[in-house]
Amino acid sequence: MGMVVNQYNIYLVNLDPTVGHEIKKTRPCLVISPNEMNHNIDTVIIAPMTTKSQAYPTRVPVKFDSKQGWIILDQIRTVDSIRLIKHLGKISDNKITEVKKVIKEMLVD
C-alpha cells in the first residue's frame, strides 16, 4: 500500500495504456472517490485534468499550478492506486461544490 489518498486531492496519475478517445499519458487527476473507499481498497475513482479543452457542461474549469485547466468529469474512471505517482495539491471548497454539482447532474438527475 503506497501513499494515503484523499478525496478532492490532485495526484499525478499514469493513465496509460488507454484505447480510443480515453485521455492518455501521465497527468494530474482529481480523486473523486470517498475516503472510506480510498483508505480501504486498492482502487480509486479519478477524473483526469487537462489544459487542452474548452468549456463544456461536464468539464469544470480550475486554475492549478498557475495554469488554467479543466477537470474532465465525462472521463471519470477507476484505476488501481499503483497508478498514482505523487500528490500535487487539492481543489478549493467552492470547486468541490462545483464538481459535486456536475457529477450529480451528469449521473443522478
N, CA, C and O atoms as a Tinker XYZ file with bonds, in Angstrom:
   436  protein
     1  N      0.849000   -1.197000    0.000000    73     2
     2  CA     0.000000    0.000000    0.000000    64     1     3
     3  C      0.883000    1.245000    0.000000    63     2     4     5
     4  O      1.734000    1.409000    0.874000    81     3
     5  N      0.677000    2.124000   -0.988000    73     3     6
     6  CA     1.506000    3.323000   -1.117000    64     5     7
     7  C      1.014000    4.463000   -0.242000    63     6     8     9
     8  O      0.756000    4.282000    0.948000    81     7
     9  N      0.888000    5.621000   -0.836000    73     7    10
    10  CA     0.524000    6.826000   -0.097000    64     9    11
    11  C     -0.945000    6.821000    0.320000    63    10    12    13
    12  O     -1.765000    6.096000   -0.244000    81    11
    13  N     -1.253000    7.633000    1.304000    73    11    14
    14  CA    -2.647000    7.831000    1.703000    64    13    15
    15  C     -3.288000    8.748000    0.667000    63    14    16    17
    16  O     -2.789000    9.841000    0.399000    81    15
    17  N     -4.396000    8.294000    0.089000    73    15    18
    18  CA    -5.054000    9.037000   -0.981000    64    17    19
    19  C     -6.338000    9.649000   -0.434000    63    18    20    21
    20  O     -7.154000    8.954000    0.171000    81    19
    21  N     -6.515000   10.946000   -0.648000    73    19    22
    22  CA    -7.691000   11.636000   -0.120000    64    21    23
    23  C     -8.560000   12.262000   -1.202000    63    22    24    25
    24  O     -8.072000   12.767000   -2.213000    81    23
    25  N     -9.861000   12.211000   -0.953000    73    23    26
    26  CA   -10.856000   12.758000   -1.880000    64    25    27
    27  C    -10.605000   14.241000   -2.136000    63    26    28    29
    28  O    -10.207000   14.987000   -1.241000    81    27
    29  N    -10.850000   14.652000   -3.389000    73    27    30
    30  CA   -10.704000   16.042000   -3.850000    64    29    31
    31  C     -9.272000   16.542000   -3.820000    63    30    32    33
    32  O     -9.018000   17.745000   -3.880000    81    31
    33  N     -8.339000   15.602000   -3.725000    73    31    34
    34  CA    -6.935000   15.954000   -3.881000    64    33    35
    35  C     -6.517000   15.605000   -5.304000    63    34    36    37
    36  O     -7.116000   14.751000   -5.957000    81    35
    37  N     -5.475000   16.286000   -5.764000    73    35    38
    38  CA    -4.954000   16.097000   -7.114000    64    37    39
    39  C     -3.663000   15.290000   -7.021000    63    38    40    41
    40  O     -2.774000   15.588000   -6.224000    81    39
    41  N     -3.590000   14.262000   -7.858000    73    39    42
    42  CA    -2.396000   13.419000   -7.905000    64    41    43
    43  C     -1.937000   13.320000   -9.347000    63    42    44    45
    44  O     -2.732000   13.439000  -10.280000    81    43
    45  N     -0.637000   13.101000   -9.513000    73    43    46
    46  CA    -0.112000   12.785000  -10.828000    64    45    47
    47  C     -0.400000   11.311000  -11.065000    63    46    48    49
    48  O     -0.005000   10.464000  -10.264000    81    47
    49  N     -1.088000   10.997000  -12.165000    73    47    50
    50  CA    -1.535000    9.622000  -12.422000    64    49    51
    51  C     -1.078000    9.178000  -13.810000    63    50    52    53
    52  O     -1.202000    9.918000  -14.786000    81    51
    53  N     -0.553000    7.970000  -13.877000    73    51    54
    54  CA    -0.190000    7.377000  -15.162000    64    53    55
    55  C     -1.424000    6.667000  -15.729000    63    54    56    57
    56  O     -1.836000    5.626000  -15.217000    81    55
    57  N     -2.007000    7.235000  -16.785000    73    55    58
    58  CA    -3.251000    6.702000  -17.345000    64    57    59
    59  C     -3.033000    5.668000  -18.452000    63    58    60    61
    60  O     -3.986000    5.025000  -18.893000    81    59
    61  N     -1.787000    5.505000  -18.904000    73    59    62
    62  CA    -1.536000    4.554000  -19.993000    64    61    63
    63  C     -1.461000    3.119000  -19.471000    63    62    64    65
    64  O     -1.093000    2.934000  -18.310000    81    63
    65  N     -1.785000    2.105000  -20.255000    73    63    66
    66  CA    -2.263000    2.196000  -21.632000    64    65    67
    67  C     -3.753000    2.540000  -21.701000    63    66    68    69
    68  O     -4.536000    2.180000  -20.822000    81    67
    69  N     -4.112000    3.233000  -22.752000    73    67    70
    70  CA    -5.509000    3.611000  -22.974000    64    69    71
    71  C     -5.902000    3.187000  -24.381000    63    70    72    73
    72  O     -5.048000    2.805000  -25.181000    81    71
    73  N     -7.194000    3.254000  -24.682000    73    71    74
    74  CA    -7.669000    2.975000  -26.043000    64    73    75
    75  C     -8.564000    4.118000  -26.507000    63    74    76    77
    76  O     -9.116000    4.866000  -25.700000    81    75
    77  N     -8.693000    4.234000  -27.814000    73    75    78
    78  CA    -9.647000    5.184000  -28.401000    64    77    79
    79  C     -9.462000    6.606000  -27.930000    63    78    80    81
    80  O     -8.358000    7.150000  -27.959000    81    79
    81  N    -10.558000    7.202000  -27.493000    73    79    82
    82  CA   -10.554000    8.613000  -27.116000    64    81    83
    83  C    -10.264000    8.852000  -25.641000    63    82    84    85
    84  O    -10.375000    9.982000  -25.166000    81    83
    85  N     -9.897000    7.808000  -24.913000    73    83    86
    86  CA    -9.576000    7.988000  -23.496000    64    85    87
    87  C     -8.374000    8.914000  -23.358000    63    86    88    89
    88  O     -7.435000    8.867000  -24.152000    81    87
    89  N     -8.427000    9.745000  -22.344000    73    87    90
    90  CA    -7.307000   10.656000  -22.076000    64    89    91
    91  C     -6.095000    9.838000  -21.656000    63    90    92    93
    92  O     -6.182000    8.968000  -20.790000    81    91
    93  N     -4.963000   10.134000  -22.286000    73    91    94
    94  CA    -3.769000    9.311000  -22.028000    64    93    95
    95  C     -2.665000   10.093000  -21.330000    63    94    96    97
    96  O     -2.841000   11.243000  -20.927000    81    95
    97  N     -1.529000    9.430000  -21.204000    73    95    98
    98  CA    -0.308000    9.993000  -20.614000    64    97    99
    99  C     -0.376000   10.089000  -19.089000    63    98   100   101
   100  O     -1.358000    9.699000  -18.458000    81    99
   101  N      0.701000   10.619000  -18.530000    73    99   102
   102  CA     0.759000   10.871000  -17.096000    64   101   103
   103  C      0.329000   12.305000  -16.882000    63   102   104   105
   104  O      0.945000   13.226000  -17.418000    81   103
   105  N     -0.724000   12.505000  -16.102000    73   103   106
   106  CA    -1.265000   13.850000  -15.935000    64   105   107
   107  C     -1.907000   14.018000  -14.569000    63   106   108   109
   108  O     -2.207000   13.034000  -13.893000    81   107
   109  N     -2.119000   15.260000  -14.164000    73   107   110
   110  CA    -2.830000   15.479000  -12.902000    64   109   111
   111  C     -4.267000   14.969000  -13.014000    63   110   112   113
   112  O     -4.920000   15.136000  -14.044000    81   111
   113  N     -4.745000   14.347000  -11.940000    73   111   114
   114  CA    -6.118000   13.858000  -11.895000    64   113   115
   115  C     -6.695000   14.171000  -10.523000    63   114   116   117
   116  O     -5.981000   14.199000   -9.521000    81   115
   117  N     -7.996000   14.406000  -10.501000    73   115   118
   118  CA    -8.697000   14.667000   -9.247000    64   117   119
   119  C     -9.298000   13.365000   -8.726000    63   118   120   121
   120  O     -9.996000   12.664000   -9.458000    81   119
   121  N     -9.028000   13.045000   -7.472000    73   119   122
   122  CA    -9.645000   11.861000   -6.864000    64   121   123
   123  C    -11.052000   12.239000   -6.413000    63   122   124   125
   124  O    -11.229000   13.178000   -5.638000    81   123
   125  N    -12.056000   11.501000   -6.902000    73   123   126
   126  CA   -13.441000   11.798000   -6.510000    64   125   127
   127  C    -14.068000   10.704000   -5.655000    63   126   128   129
   128  O    -15.160000   10.885000   -5.118000    81   127
   129  N    -13.380000    9.565000   -5.527000    73   127   130
   130  CA   -13.927000    8.510000   -4.658000    64   129   131
   131  C    -13.824000    8.935000   -3.191000    63   130   132   133
   132  O    -12.902000    9.659000   -2.815000    81   131
   133  N    -14.787000    8.476000   -2.354000    73   131   134
   134  CA   -14.789000    8.851000   -0.934000    64   133   135
   135  C    -13.638000    8.187000   -0.184000    63   134   136   137
   136  O    -13.141000    7.139000   -0.596000    81   135
   137  N    -13.221000    8.807000    0.921000    73   135   138
   138  CA   -12.064000    8.293000    1.655000    64   137   139
   139  C    -12.264000    6.902000    2.223000    63   138   140   141
   140  O    -11.293000    6.159000    2.367000    81   139
   141  N    -13.516000    6.516000    2.556000    73   139   142
   142  CA   -13.696000    5.152000    3.066000    64   141   143
   143  C    -13.323000    4.134000    1.989000    63   142   144   145
   144  O    -12.904000    3.022000    2.310000    81   143
   145  N    -13.471000    4.502000    0.724000    73   143   146
   146  CA   -13.015000    3.644000   -0.376000    64   145   147
   147  C    -11.499000    3.800000   -0.561000    63   146   148   149
   148  O    -10.769000    2.812000   -0.644000    81   147
   149  N    -11.039000    5.061000   -0.625000    73   147   150
   150  CA    -9.609000    5.327000   -0.868000    64   149   151
   151  C     -8.705000    4.683000    0.171000    63   150   152   153
   152  O     -7.599000    4.248000   -0.151000    81   151
   153  N     -9.168000    4.617000    1.416000    73   151   154
   154  CA    -8.325000    4.132000    2.504000    64   153   155
   155  C     -8.456000    2.631000    2.745000    63   154   156   157
   156  O     -7.697000    2.055000    3.524000    81   155
   157  N     -9.423000    1.997000    2.074000    73   155   158
   158  CA    -9.657000    0.574000    2.359000    64   157   159
   159  C     -9.513000   -0.381000    1.187000    63   158   160   161
   160  O     -9.264000   -1.570000    1.385000    81   159
   161  N     -9.667000    0.124000   -0.028000    73   159   162
   162  CA    -9.456000   -0.760000   -1.178000    64   161   163
   163  C     -8.422000   -0.130000   -2.105000    63   162   164   165
   164  O     -8.170000    1.074000   -2.045000    81   163
   165  N     -7.832000   -0.951000   -2.955000    73   163   166
   166  CA    -6.679000   -0.502000   -3.738000    64   165   167
   167  C     -7.044000    0.123000   -5.077000    63   166   168   169
   168  O     -6.212000    0.184000   -5.982000    81   167
   169  N     -8.280000    0.584000   -5.206000    73   167   170
   170  CA    -8.652000    1.321000   -6.411000    64   169   171
   171  C     -9.220000    2.670000   -5.996000    63   170   172   173
   172  O     -9.803000    2.814000   -4.921000    81   171
   173  N     -9.039000    3.653000   -6.870000    73   171   174
   174  CA    -9.592000    4.989000   -6.636000    64   173   175
   175  C    -10.323000    5.443000   -7.893000    63   174   176   177
   176  O     -9.990000    5.027000   -9.003000    81   175
   177  N    -11.313000    6.294000   -7.707000    73   175   178
   178  CA   -12.039000    6.859000   -8.847000    64   177   179
   179  C    -11.477000    8.248000   -9.096000    63   178   180   181
   180  O    -11.433000    9.090000   -8.199000    81   179
   181  N    -11.048000    8.470000  -10.331000    73   179   182
   182  CA   -10.401000    9.734000  -10.659000    64   181   183
   183  C    -11.074000   10.404000  -11.861000    63   182   184   185
   184  O    -11.757000    9.756000  -12.654000    81   183
   185  N    -10.864000   11.705000  -11.970000    73   183   186
   186  CA   -11.248000   12.463000  -13.162000    64   185   187
   187  C     -9.972000   13.118000  -13.677000    63   186   188   189
   188  O     -9.324000   13.865000  -12.944000    81   187
   189  N     -9.601000   12.848000  -14.936000    73   187   190
   190  CA    -8.382000   13.446000  -15.482000    64   189   191
   191  C     -8.518000   14.967000  -15.586000    63   190   192   193
   192  O     -9.623000   15.504000  -15.660000    81   191
   193  N     -7.373000   15.645000  -15.591000    73   191   194
   194  CA    -7.350000   17.087000  -15.790000    64   193   195
   195  C     -6.544000   17.385000  -17.043000    63   194   196   197
   196  O     -5.622000   16.644000  -17.386000    81   195
   197  N     -6.891000   18.466000  -17.724000    73   195   198
   198  CA    -6.165000   18.851000  -18.929000    64   197   199
   199  C     -6.150000   20.364000  -19.054000    63   198   200   201
   200  O     -7.013000   21.049000  -18.504000    81   199
   201  N     -5.177000   20.877000  -19.771000    73   199   202
   202  CA    -5.173000   22.297000  -20.097000    64   201   203
   203  C     -5.739000   22.502000  -21.501000    63   202   204   205
   204  O     -6.033000   23.627000  -21.904000    81   203
   205  N     -5.889000   21.387000  -22.248000    73   203   206
   206  CA    -6.378000   21.479000  -23.628000    64   205   207
   207  C     -7.839000   21.051000  -23.685000    63   206   208   209
   208  O     -8.145000   19.880000  -23.912000    81   207
   209  N     -8.719000   21.990000  -23.482000    73   207   210
   210  CA   -10.153000   21.700000  -23.582000    64   209   211
   211  C    -10.854000   23.004000  -23.872000    63   210   212   213
   212  O    -10.219000   24.045000  -24.041000    81   211
   213  N    -12.170000   22.939000  -23.928000    73   211   214
   214  CA   -12.958000   24.147000  -23.989000    64   213   215
   215  C    -14.129000   23.970000  -23.044000    63   214   216   217
   216  O    -14.380000   22.876000  -22.538000    81   215
   217  N    -14.842000   25.063000  -22.815000    73   215   218
   218  CA   -15.981000   24.993000  -21.903000    64   217   219
   219  C    -16.955000   23.921000  -22.383000    63   218   220   221
   220  O    -17.279000   23.849000  -23.568000    81   219
   221  N    -17.411000   23.099000  -21.459000    73   219   222
   222  CA   -18.340000   22.008000  -21.751000    64   221   223
   223  C    -19.025000   21.681000  -20.431000    63   222   224   225
   224  O    -18.386000   21.736000  -19.380000    81   223
   225  N    -20.317000   21.341000  -20.462000    73   223   226
   226  CA   -21.052000   21.166000  -19.190000    64   225   227
   227  C    -20.460000   20.138000  -18.224000    63   226   228   229
   228  O    -20.651000   20.251000  -17.013000    81   227
   229  N    -19.743000   19.136000  -18.745000    73   227   230
   230  CA   -19.187000   18.096000  -17.864000    64   229   231
   231  C    -17.730000   18.370000  -17.496000    63   230   232   233
   232  O    -17.046000   17.497000  -16.962000    81   231
   233  N    -17.251000   19.600000  -17.787000    73   231   234
   234  CA   -15.857000   19.958000  -17.512000    64   233   235
   235  C    -15.816000   21.192000  -16.619000    63   234   236   237
   236  O    -16.366000   22.239000  -16.958000    81   235
   237  N    -15.161000   21.053000  -15.484000    73   235   238
   238  CA   -15.114000   22.138000  -14.503000    64   237   239
   239  C    -13.794000   22.900000  -14.662000    63   238   240   241
   240  O    -12.721000   22.313000  -14.522000    81   239
   241  N    -13.867000   24.213000  -14.956000    73   239   242
   242  CA   -12.628000   24.977000  -15.100000    64   241   243
   243  C    -11.932000   25.122000  -13.753000    63   242   244   245
   244  O    -12.585000   25.330000  -12.731000    81   243
   245  N    -10.619000   25.014000  -13.752000    73   243   246
   246  CA    -9.868000   25.124000  -12.500000    64   245   247
   247  C     -8.497000   25.716000  -12.796000    63   246   248   249
   248  O     -7.865000   25.383000  -13.798000    81   247
   249  N     -8.051000   26.594000  -11.916000    73   247   250
   250  CA    -6.687000   27.114000  -12.032000    64   249   251
   251  C     -5.827000   26.276000  -11.100000    63   250   252   253
   252  O     -6.060000   26.228000   -9.892000    81   251
   253  N     -4.831000   25.616000  -11.677000    73   251   254
   254  CA    -3.974000   24.744000  -10.871000    64   253   255
   255  C     -2.545000   24.874000  -11.354000    63   254   256   257
   256  O     -2.276000   24.841000  -12.555000    81   255
   257  N     -1.634000   25.022000  -10.412000    73   255   258
   258  CA    -0.223000   25.105000  -10.779000    64   257   259
   259  C      0.015000   26.298000  -11.717000    63   258   260   261
   260  O      0.803000   26.216000  -12.659000    81   259
   261  N     -0.681000   27.401000  -11.437000    73   259   262
   262  CA    -0.674000   28.640000  -12.232000    64   261   263
   263  C     -1.065000   28.455000  -13.705000    63   262   264   265
   264  O     -0.751000   29.298000  -14.545000    81   263
   265  N     -1.747000   27.356000  -14.008000    73   263   266
   266  CA    -2.249000   27.122000  -15.364000    64   265   267
   267  C     -3.765000   26.972000  -15.319000    63   266   268   269
   268  O     -4.319000   26.423000  -14.367000    81   267
   269  N     -4.430000   27.471000  -16.365000    73   267   270
   270  CA    -5.874000   27.273000  -16.483000    64   269   271
   271  C     -6.124000   25.887000  -17.063000    63   270   272   273
   272  O     -5.589000   25.540000  -18.116000    81   271
   273  N     -6.935000   25.102000  -16.373000    73   271   274
   274  CA    -7.224000   23.759000  -16.867000    64   273   275
   275  C     -8.672000   23.379000  -16.636000    63   274   276   277
   276  O     -9.487000   24.201000  -16.216000    81   275
   277  N     -8.979000   22.130000  -16.914000    73   275   278
   278  CA   -10.324000   21.606000  -16.715000    64   277   279
   279  C    -10.251000   20.251000  -16.026000    63   278   280   281
   280  O     -9.332000   19.464000  -16.254000    81   279
   281  N    -11.245000   19.997000  -15.175000    73   279   282
   282  CA   -11.447000   18.665000  -14.594000    64   281   283
   283  C    -12.467000   17.989000  -15.501000    63   282   284   285
   284  O    -13.588000   18.475000  -15.649000    81   283
   285  N    -12.083000   16.875000  -16.105000    73   283   286
   286  CA   -12.900000   16.245000  -17.153000    64   285   287
   287  C    -13.787000   15.159000  -16.546000    63   286   288   289
   288  O    -13.408000   13.989000  -16.478000    81   287
   289  N    -14.969000   15.572000  -16.112000    73   287   290
   290  CA   -15.852000   14.644000  -15.409000    64   289   291
   291  C    -16.539000   13.657000  -16.346000    63   290   292   293
   292  O    -17.120000   12.673000  -15.887000    81   291
   293  N    -16.481000   13.910000  -17.675000    73   291   294
   294  CA   -17.016000   12.918000  -18.617000    64   293   295
   295  C    -16.011000   11.800000  -18.878000    63   294   296   297
   296  O    -16.286000   10.900000  -19.671000    81   295
   297  N    -14.848000   11.844000  -18.223000    73   295   298
   298  CA   -13.862000   10.765000  -18.378000    64   297   299
   299  C    -13.498000   10.150000  -17.029000    63   298   300   301
   300  O    -12.376000    9.685000  -16.825000    81   299
   301  N    -14.467000   10.157000  -16.110000    73   299   302
   302  CA   -14.258000    9.525000  -14.802000    64   301   303
   303  C    -13.898000    8.055000  -15.013000    63   302   304   305
   304  O    -14.516000    7.360000  -15.819000    81   303
   305  N    -12.892000    7.600000  -14.279000    73   303   306
   306  CA   -12.559000    6.172000  -14.357000    64   305   307
   307  C    -11.995000    5.665000  -13.031000    63   306   308   309
   308  O    -11.524000    6.435000  -12.194000    81   307
   309  N    -12.059000    4.359000  -12.873000    73   307   310
   310  CA   -11.490000    3.711000  -11.692000    64   309   311
   311  C    -10.124000    3.160000  -12.069000    63   310   312   313
   312  O     -9.976000    2.467000  -13.076000    81   311
   313  N     -9.130000    3.476000  -11.249000    73   311   314
   314  CA    -7.778000    2.995000  -11.520000    64   313   315
   315  C     -7.200000    2.359000  -10.265000    63   314   316   317
   316  O     -7.625000    2.664000   -9.151000    81   315
   317  N     -6.230000    1.474000  -10.452000    73   315   318
   318  CA    -5.506000    0.928000   -9.308000    64   317   319
   319  C     -4.660000    2.049000   -8.717000    63   318   320   321
   320  O     -4.079000    2.847000   -9.452000    81   319
   321  N     -4.591000    2.106000   -7.397000    73   319   322
   322  CA    -3.840000    3.184000   -6.750000    64   321   323
   323  C     -2.349000    3.149000   -7.084000    63   322   324   325
   324  O     -1.635000    4.121000   -6.841000    81   323
   325  N     -1.881000    2.033000   -7.639000    73   323   326
   326  CA    -0.484000    1.933000   -8.078000    64   325   327
   327  C     -0.186000    2.941000   -9.201000    63   326   328   329
   328  O      0.969000    3.303000   -9.422000    81   327
   329  N     -1.238000    3.390000   -9.908000    73   327   330
   330  CA    -1.052000    4.369000  -10.992000    64   329   331
   331  C     -0.771000    5.785000  -10.466000    63   330   332   333
   332  O     -0.297000    6.644000  -11.210000    81   331
   333  N     -1.068000    6.021000   -9.179000    73   331   334
   334  CA    -0.856000    7.348000   -8.608000    64   333   335
   335  C      0.620000    7.530000   -8.262000    63   334   336   337
   336  O      1.184000    6.764000   -7.481000    81   335
   337  N      1.230000    8.539000   -8.846000    73   335   338
   338  CA     2.672000    8.735000   -8.714000    64   337   339
   339  C      3.002000    9.664000   -7.556000    63   338   340   341
   340  O      3.836000    9.332000   -6.713000    81   339
   341  N      2.358000   10.823000   -7.508000    73   339   342
   342  CA     2.600000   11.708000   -6.368000    64   341   343
   343  C      1.466000   12.693000   -6.145000    63   342   344   345
   344  O      0.688000   12.993000   -7.051000    81   343
   345  N      1.391000   13.185000   -4.923000    73   343   346
   346  CA     0.376000   14.155000   -4.522000    64   345   347
   347  C      0.782000   15.525000   -5.037000    63   346   348   349
   348  O      1.936000   15.927000   -4.894000    81   347
   349  N     -0.172000   16.253000   -5.643000    73   347   350
   350  CA     0.135000   17.569000   -6.210000    64   349   351
   351  C     -0.567000   18.726000   -5.505000    63   350   352   353
   352  O     -0.138000   19.875000   -5.615000    81   351
   353  N     -1.645000   18.426000   -4.783000    73   351   354
   354  CA    -2.377000   19.516000   -4.142000    64   353   355
   355  C     -3.834000   19.156000   -3.977000    63   354   356   357
   356  O     -4.207000   17.987000   -4.075000    81   355
   357  N     -4.673000   20.174000   -3.722000    73   355   358
   358  CA    -6.107000   19.895000   -3.638000    64   357   359
   359  C     -6.885000   21.060000   -4.207000    63   358   360   361
   360  O     -6.341000   22.144000   -4.418000    81   359
   361  N     -8.172000   20.827000   -4.456000    73   359   362
   362  CA    -9.004000   21.901000   -5.010000    64   361   363
   363  C     -9.736000   22.616000   -3.880000    63   362   364   365
   364  O     -9.915000   22.067000   -2.793000    81   363
   365  N    -10.154000   23.842000   -4.153000    73   363   366
   366  CA   -10.831000   24.664000   -3.142000    64   365   367
   367  C    -12.243000   24.148000   -2.854000    63   366   368   369
   368  O    -12.808000   23.383000   -3.635000    81   367
   369  N    -12.797000   24.578000   -1.730000    73   367   370
   370  CA   -14.148000   24.160000   -1.341000    64   369   371
   371  C    -15.188000   24.560000   -2.386000    63   370   372   373
   372  O    -16.118000   23.799000   -2.652000    81   371
   373  N    -15.040000   25.753000   -2.986000    73   371   374
   374  CA   -16.054000   26.129000   -3.984000    64   373   375
   375  C    -15.926000   25.297000   -5.260000    63   374   376   377
   376  O    -16.923000   25.065000   -5.945000    81   375
   377  N    -14.707000   24.841000   -5.590000    73   375   378
   378  CA   -14.541000   23.925000   -6.735000    64   377   379
   379  C    -15.115000   22.544000   -6.406000    63   378   380   381
   380  O    -15.693000   21.887000   -7.271000    81   379
   381  N    -14.954000   22.109000   -5.158000    73   379   382
   382  CA   -15.534000   20.820000   -4.729000    64   381   383
   383  C    -17.053000   20.858000   -4.929000    63   382   384   385
   384  O    -17.641000   19.906000   -5.442000    81   383
   385  N    -17.677000   21.960000   -4.522000    73   383   386
   386  CA   -19.127000   22.137000   -4.685000    64   385   387
   387  C    -19.523000   22.053000   -6.157000    63   386   388   389
   388  O    -20.516000   21.418000   -6.511000    81   387
   389  N    -18.731000   22.704000   -7.005000    73   387   390
   390  CA   -18.995000   22.701000   -8.449000    64   389   391
   391  C    -18.870000   21.295000   -9.029000    63   390   392   393
   392  O    -19.716000   20.867000   -9.813000    81   391
   393  N    -17.811000   20.576000   -8.641000    73   391   394
   394  CA   -17.589000   19.211000   -9.106000    64   393   395
   395  C    -18.763000   18.320000   -8.693000    63   394   396   397
   396  O    -19.282000   17.558000   -9.509000    81   395
   397  N    -19.181000   18.415000   -7.431000    73   395   398
   398  CA   -20.315000   17.608000   -6.931000    64   397   399
   399  C    -21.575000   17.890000   -7.728000    63   398   400   401
   400  O    -22.321000   16.972000   -8.069000    81   399
   401  N    -21.810000   19.158000   -8.024000    73   399   402
   402  CA   -22.999000   19.577000   -8.765000    64   401   403
   403  C    -23.012000   18.967000  -10.175000    63   402   404   405
   404  O    -24.037000   18.466000  -10.637000    81   403
   405  N    -21.861000   19.019000  -10.842000    73   403   406
   406  CA   -21.782000   18.463000  -12.193000    64   405   407
   407  C    -21.949000   16.950000  -12.178000    63   406   408   409
   408  O    -22.658000   16.396000  -13.019000    81   407
   409  N    -21.292000   16.267000  -11.218000    73   407   410
   410  CA   -21.435000   14.807000  -11.121000    64   409   411
   411  C    -22.895000   14.439000  -10.876000    63   410   412   413
   412  O    -23.412000   13.497000  -11.477000    81   411
   413  N    -23.554000   15.179000   -9.998000    73   411   414
   414  CA   -24.961000   14.903000   -9.678000    64   413   415
   415  C    -25.830000   15.090000  -10.922000    63   414   416   417
   416  O    -26.673000   14.245000  -11.225000    81   415
   417  N    -25.625000   16.203000  -11.645000    73   415   418
   418  CA   -26.414000   16.464000  -12.861000    64   417   419
   419  C    -26.153000   15.403000  -13.921000    63   418   420   421
   420  O    -27.057000   14.992000  -14.649000    81   419
   421  N    -24.900000   14.967000  -13.994000    73   419   422
   422  CA   -24.475000   14.033000  -15.024000    64   421   423
   423  C    -24.983000   12.622000  -14.747000    63   422   424   425
   424  O    -25.458000   11.948000  -15.661000    81   423
   425  N    -24.890000   12.170000  -13.504000    73   423   426
   426  CA   -25.133000   10.761000  -13.177000    64   425   427
   427  C    -26.390000   10.484000  -12.367000    63   426   428   429
   428  O    -26.882000    9.355000  -12.353000    81   427
   429  N    -26.917000   11.508000  -11.689000    73   427   430
   430  CA   -28.032000   11.235000  -10.770000    64   429   431
   431  C    -29.346000   11.812000  -11.293000    63   430   432   433
   432  O    -30.349000   11.101000  -11.349000    81   431
   433  N    -29.355000   13.079000  -11.672000    73   431   434
   434  CA   -30.624000   13.713000  -12.059000    64   433   435
   435  C    -31.126000   13.276000  -13.427000    63   434   436
   436  O    -32.179000   13.731000  -13.873000    81   435
